[in-house]
Amino acid sequence: MRIGMLGAGTIAQAIARHAIRHGHEVVLSNSRGPASLAPLVQDLGPLAAAGTPAEAAAADLVVLAVNWPQIPDAVAELPRLNGTVVIDTTNQFASPPQNPKIADLGDLTGSEYVASLLPGARVVKAFNALYAQFIAPDPRHEAGRQVLFLAGDDADAKNTVKRLTAQFGFAPVDLGTLHAGGRLIQLDGPLSALHALKQD
């Protein structure tokens, strides 16, 4: 699979390393241009490449991993993502996590808002409930696999994300729709930052 990364920070890098470890190609992008990613691409190896956000969005599956205030700009120039599975890893921090303020979206969940900016995409919420330092290591532990909560409105898209993340070693747990399940794992949700292992 070819996986496009919108963003190249710690979470994007953690997911990219899992993907590359299992033979997937990764295209990373950021707001500063492909040249700024040359050292990272070299470190990641031959399965990694740098591209524009549009090039990353042309991949088989796309990971959105930018800070919340950057989302509108990050997706504004993208082509319509008809049927593309987009993993939304974001959290609705209106200000930096060190001085957190949660964006007020009314009745919308964070991922419903993201989906509204990506017409045609099949958005799956995942990875946002875990800190980056728990995403990066091997998710398989002596006591079990790291649980990965996910939510989405498209069953096939969720199955794609389940298969991919299970290959990485996570134990994906489907919580339902972007509205109901997304609310459980977004900021202030009861499953946000809940780190659990599934016994196998």
N, C-alpha and C positions, 0 to 999 in steps of 0.2 A: 504494500500500500504506500502511496505517496501522501505524506501528511504535511499540511501547511500550518505554520505558526504565525499568528498575528500577535507580535510581541516576542521578545527574546530575553526576558528577565528570568528570575530564579525558577518560577513554576514552568515557564515554557522550556527552559533548559532541562529541567528534571524530566518532563514528559518526553522531550526529544531524545534524551539519553536512553530511556526505556525503549522507545520506538526503534532507535538505531541498533540497540543491543539485540533486538528481535528481527533485524533484517529489513526494516522499513526505511524508505527514503524520507528525508525531512527537508523542507524549505523554510528557512527562518526569515522573518522580516521585522522591521521596526520603523519608527518615524524618521530615523536619521539616514536611512539608505543602506543598500547592501554592502558598501565598502566598509562601513563601521562594524560589520559582523565578521570580517575576514579572520580575525584571531580566533573567534569562537568556532567558526566553521572548520578552521584548521584543527582545532582541538577535538572537535567531534568526529572528524574523519571523513572518508570518501562518500559516505551515505548522506552527508549534510551539504546543503548549498544555501547561499543567501539570495534573496530576491526582493522584489517590491511586494507590498501588501497584495496587489492584484495577482501577482504570480503565485504567492502563497495561497491565495483564495481559490486558485485554479486546481488545487490538489484534490485527491480523492476524499479527504477528510480534513477539516480545518479546526484548529484550536485557537480560541480567542483568549489571550492571556495578557491583557494590558490593564493598567490602573483604571478604575471606574471613570474618572473625569476624561480620560483619553478615548473612551469607546466611540463617541460620535465621530471624532476625527479619524479614528482608525478604520471605521467601516464606511465612511462617507463616499469614498471614490471607488469602492469595490463594484464589480459587475454584479448583476442579479445572480444570487446563488440558488438557482433552481434545483431543488432536491439535494443540495449538498448538506452533509451532516456537519454541524458545527458544535464542538464541545465548548460550552461557556464555563470558564473557570473563574469568572470574576465575582467580586463581592462589592456591594453598593456603598463603598466608603466615599462619602462626599468630601472628606478630608483625610489626610494620611492616617494610617492605623495607630501611629504614636499618639495622636490627638483625635480619636475617632469621632466622626459624625456620620450617621447613616442617612443616605439620601431618602427623601420622602417621595415614594412613588404611588401613594394612595393605596388602592386595592391591588395594584400590579405587583408581581414578584419581580426581582431583578432580572431573571431570565425572560420573563414575558416582555419586559421593556427591551432587552437585547433583541429578542425575536422580532419586535416591531421595527427595529432598525435594519433587519436582515430579511426582507421579503423574499419568500421562496426557499429560505434555508430551513433545515430541520434541526432545531436547536435542542441539545441535550445538556442539562446542567450536571457538571461533575467536577471533582477535584477541589472545588471552592471551600469545602468544609474541612480540608486538611491543610495544615501548615506545610510550607515547601520542604522543610527538613524531614517531614514524614512521607512526602511523595518521592523524594529522590532515591532513598535506599531501596534495596530489594524488599518488596512488600511481603515476602514469604518469611515468616518467623517460626521459631521452634514451636510456639504455642498456636500458630495459625496464620492465616493471611490477613493483611490489612484490609479492612472493609472500606469499600468505595461507594458512597451513596450517589445515586444519580436519579434524575427526573427528566421527563420529556413528554411531548404530546404525540410523538410518532413511534409506534412500536418497533418498526424495522430499524429506525435510527438508533433507538435504545439497544436493540440487539447487536448492532454493529459496534457500539461503544462497549457493550458487555464483553463481546468476543475479544476485542482489542485489549481491554484492560485486564481481562482474565489471563490473556497471553502474557502480559507484563508481570502477572503474579498477584494482582489484586483480587479481592472477593467482591464483585459488584452486587449492589443491592438496589433494586428498582423501587422507588418510592411513589411512583405514579406520575401525575401530570406536572407540567411546569408550575401550575398554580398551587395545587395541593402539596405535591412533593417538594417543589422548589421552596415553598415557604418553610418547610421543615429544616432545610439545610442552609438557607441564606442567613445573613447576619441576624442575630437575635432569635433565630430558630432553635428549637430544642435539640437538633442534631448538629448544629454548627460547632466545629472544633471537637466533636465527639470522636475520639480515636478508639477504634474497637478492632478486635481480631476475630475472624471466623474460624472456628475449629473444624479441621478437615478429618 
